Amino acid sequence: MRRDYEQVVESWTPHFIRRTVDWAGRGHIGYRRLVLPLSSDGARVDMLLGLTEEARSD
């Protein structure tokens, strides 16, 4: 996960991924994660905005 964040900072590009993990007691859980680069001065990425959501298969 840290590498994903570093890539967003270095490339100034958003990162979106869908993953499935084996969660103890709940089986396989899917999730989506979006990370956006933000800059307070326009010269460097100094903030990240992230959203993680469980991907339900209703």
N, CA, C and O atoms as a DFTB+ gen file, in Angstrom:
232 C
 N C O
     1  1       0.821      -1.183       0.000
     2  2       0.000       0.000       0.000
     3  2       0.875       1.261       0.000
     4  3       0.566       2.232      -0.691
     5  1       1.945       1.244       0.760
     6  2       2.820       2.411       0.808
     7  2       3.361       2.742      -0.577
     8  3       3.445       3.912      -0.948
     9  1       3.728       1.720      -1.340
    10  2       4.247       1.944      -2.698
    11  2       3.194       2.625      -3.562
    12  3       3.533       3.475      -4.386
    13  1       1.933       2.272      -3.392
    14  2       0.853       2.927      -4.140
    15  2       0.827       4.419      -3.829
    16  3       0.693       5.241      -4.736
    17  1       0.954       4.769      -2.556
    18  2       0.954       6.176      -2.149
    19  2       2.175       6.907      -2.717
    20  3       2.059       8.030      -3.208
    21  1       3.318       6.278      -2.647
    22  2       4.529       6.893      -3.183
    23  2       4.401       7.152      -4.680
    24  3       4.853       8.182      -5.179
    25  1       3.781       6.211      -5.394
    26  2       3.593       6.362      -6.835
    27  2       2.689       7.559      -7.153
    28  3       2.952       8.289      -8.108
    29  1       1.639       7.767      -6.372
    30  2       0.751       8.913      -6.565
    31  2       1.533      10.209      -6.365
    32  3       1.390      11.143      -7.153
    33  1       2.347      10.274      -5.331
    34  2       3.143      11.474      -5.053
    35  2       4.148      11.729      -6.176
    36  3       4.293      12.864      -6.629
    37  1       4.830      10.700      -6.620
    38  2       5.868      10.853      -7.646
    39  2       5.297      11.180      -9.023
    40  3       5.901      11.949      -9.771
    41  1       4.152      10.613      -9.365
    42  2       3.606      10.762     -10.719
    43  2       2.534      11.832     -10.850
    44  3       2.161      12.199     -11.964
    45  1       2.029      12.344      -9.718
    46  2       0.936      13.333      -9.724
    47  2      -0.322      12.766     -10.379
    48  3      -1.146      13.530     -10.881
    49  1      -0.485      11.461     -10.384
    50  2      -1.668      10.854     -11.005
    51  2      -2.488      10.097      -9.959
    52  3      -1.930       9.527      -9.021
    53  1      -3.826      10.093     -10.124
    54  2      -4.685       9.330      -9.212
    55  2      -4.389       7.829      -9.313
    56  3      -3.855       7.346     -10.311
    57  1      -4.745       7.130      -8.276
    58  2      -4.565       5.676      -8.238
    59  2      -5.899       5.044      -7.855
    60  3      -6.504       5.417      -6.850
    61  1      -6.359       4.080      -8.667
    62  2      -7.589       3.353      -8.366
    63  2      -7.296       1.874      -8.471
    64  3      -6.637       1.425      -9.409
    65  1      -7.792       1.116      -7.501
    66  2      -7.574      -0.318      -7.525
    67  2      -8.760      -1.045      -6.916
    68  3      -9.427      -0.535      -6.016
    69  1      -9.011      -2.235      -7.417
    70  2      -9.990      -3.167      -6.831
    71  2      -9.210      -4.386      -6.380
    72  3      -8.403      -4.940      -7.128
    73  1      -9.461      -4.794      -5.152
    74  2      -8.753      -5.952      -4.614
    75  2      -9.703      -6.831      -3.830
    76  3     -10.778      -6.410      -3.406
    77  1      -9.271      -8.066      -3.654
    78  2      -9.977      -9.019      -2.800
    79  2      -8.979      -9.551      -1.784
    80  3      -7.871      -9.956      -2.136
    81  1      -9.384      -9.545      -0.525
    82  2      -8.513     -10.060       0.531
    83  2      -9.275     -11.120       1.324
    84  3     -10.505     -11.115       1.380
    85  1      -8.518     -12.023       1.932
    86  2      -9.113     -13.038       2.794
    87  2      -9.179     -12.468       4.201
    88  3      -8.147     -12.277       4.845
    89  1     -10.379     -12.197       4.677
    90  2     -10.600     -11.548       5.964
    91  2     -11.005     -12.616       6.973
    92  3     -11.983     -13.330       6.755
    93  1     -10.280     -12.732       8.055
    94  2     -10.542     -13.761       9.064
    95  2     -11.991     -13.709       9.535
    96  3     -12.457     -12.671      10.005
    97  1     -12.684     -14.798       9.412
    98  2     -14.056     -14.899       9.882
    99  2     -15.101     -14.369       8.911
   100  3     -16.297     -14.559       9.136
   101  1     -14.677     -13.708       7.837
   102  2     -15.650     -13.148       6.885
   103  2     -15.430     -13.651       5.469
   104  3     -16.148     -13.246       4.555
   105  1     -14.462     -14.514       5.270
   106  2     -14.189     -15.002       3.924
   107  2     -13.498     -13.944       3.084
   108  3     -12.759     -13.108       3.605
   109  1     -13.740     -13.984       1.794
   110  2     -13.119     -13.045       0.866
   111  2     -13.923     -11.753       0.816
   112  3     -15.137     -11.769       0.613
   113  1     -13.238     -10.649       1.002
   114  2     -13.861      -9.323       0.979
   115  2     -13.222      -8.520      -0.154
   116  3     -11.998      -8.427      -0.252
   117  1     -14.057      -7.951      -0.993
   118  2     -13.554      -7.090      -2.050
   119  2     -13.626      -5.636      -1.610
   120  3     -14.509      -5.253      -0.843
   121  1     -12.700      -4.839      -2.097
   122  2     -12.745      -3.415      -1.795
   123  2     -12.177      -2.622      -2.964
   124  3     -11.437      -3.140      -3.800
   125  1     -12.550      -1.355      -2.991
   126  2     -12.038      -0.412      -3.978
   127  2     -11.349       0.716      -3.230
   128  3     -11.798       1.140      -2.165
   129  1     -10.246       1.196      -3.805
   130  2      -9.530       2.294      -3.170
   131  2      -9.147       3.327      -4.225
   132  3      -8.633       2.990      -5.291
   133  1      -9.410       4.586      -3.902
   134  2      -9.042       5.710      -4.756
   135  2      -8.144       6.642      -3.947
   136  3      -8.477       7.015      -2.822
   137  1      -7.017       7.010      -4.522
   138  2      -6.104       7.950      -3.880
   139  2      -5.826       9.072      -4.876
   140  3      -5.429       8.822      -6.013
   141  1      -6.044      10.330      -4.427
   142  2      -5.854      11.498      -5.277
   143  2      -4.730      12.371      -4.736
   144  3      -4.641      12.599      -3.530
   145  1      -3.867      12.862      -5.632
   146  2      -2.810      13.772      -5.186
   147  2      -3.354      15.194      -5.046
   148  3      -4.147      15.642      -5.874
   149  1      -2.928      15.896      -4.004
   150  2      -3.318      17.284      -3.788
   151  2      -2.061      18.112      -3.528
   152  3      -1.071      17.617      -2.988
   153  1      -2.124      19.388      -3.926
   154  2      -0.981      20.274      -3.743
   155  2      -1.456      21.627      -3.247
   156  3      -2.366      22.220      -3.828
   157  1      -0.852      22.115      -2.186
   158  2      -1.228      23.421      -1.660
   159  2      -0.505      24.560      -2.372
   160  3      -0.920      25.716      -2.276
   161  1       0.586      24.236      -3.094
   162  2       1.349      25.291      -3.763
   163  2       1.495      25.083      -5.269
   164  3       2.099      25.920      -5.940
   165  1       0.964      24.001      -5.814
   166  2       1.056      23.725      -7.244
   167  2       2.412      23.226      -7.702
   168  3       2.603      22.947      -8.886
   169  1       3.354      23.109      -6.782
   170  2       4.703      22.700      -7.139
   171  2       5.070      21.297      -6.658
   172  3       5.975      20.661      -7.199
   173  1       4.360      20.825      -5.640
   174  2       4.656      19.488      -5.118
   175  2       3.399      18.906      -4.490
   176  3       2.536      19.635      -4.001
   177  1       3.311      17.592      -4.512
   178  2       2.203      16.901      -3.845
   179  2       2.527      16.858      -2.365
   180  3       3.526      16.265      -1.956
   181  1       1.672      17.494      -1.554
   182  2       1.923      17.492      -0.120
   183  2       0.743      16.955       0.680
   184  3       0.749      16.976       1.911
   185  1      -0.272      16.470      -0.042
   186  2      -1.435      15.843       0.608
   187  2      -1.987      14.763      -0.311
   188  3      -1.865      14.837      -1.534
   189  1      -2.593      13.767       0.304
   190  2      -3.301      12.729      -0.447
   191  2      -4.722      12.652       0.097
   192  3      -4.944      12.719       1.306
   193  1      -5.666      12.512      -0.803
   194  2      -7.060      12.303      -0.431
   195  2      -7.406      10.880      -0.819
   196  3      -7.257      10.496      -1.980
   197  1      -7.868      10.089       0.147
   198  2      -8.145       8.691      -0.134
   199  2      -9.535       8.266       0.287
   200  3     -10.105       8.795       1.242
   201  1     -10.064       7.309      -0.437
   202  2     -11.361       6.720      -0.139
   203  2     -11.235       5.217      -0.336
   204  3     -10.772       4.762      -1.382
   205  1     -11.639       4.454       0.653
   206  2     -11.686       3.001       0.548
   207  2     -13.109       2.563       0.840
   208  3     -13.718       3.001       1.816
   209  1     -13.631       1.694      -0.012
   210  2     -15.016       1.247       0.116
   211  2     -15.083      -0.264      -0.095
   212  3     -14.470      -0.809      -1.013
   213  1     -15.824      -0.907       0.757
   214  2     -16.055      -2.333       0.585
   215  2     -16.883      -2.533      -0.679
   216  3     -17.889      -1.855      -0.888
   217  1     -16.455      -3.460      -1.512
   218  2     -17.157      -3.752      -2.754
   219  2     -18.091      -4.921      -2.520
   220  3     -17.684      -6.082      -2.554
   221  1     -19.331      -4.598      -2.286
   222  2     -20.320      -5.648      -2.014
   223  2     -20.866      -6.241      -3.289
   224  3     -20.979      -5.555      -4.305
   225  1     -21.200      -7.490      -3.239
   226  2     -21.767      -8.166      -4.406
   227  2     -23.229      -8.483      -4.151
   228  3     -23.646      -9.637      -4.249
   229  1     -24.018      -7.446      -3.820
   230  2     -25.436      -7.616      -3.492
   231  2     -26.222      -8.180      -4.650
   232  3     -27.431      -8.382      -4.535
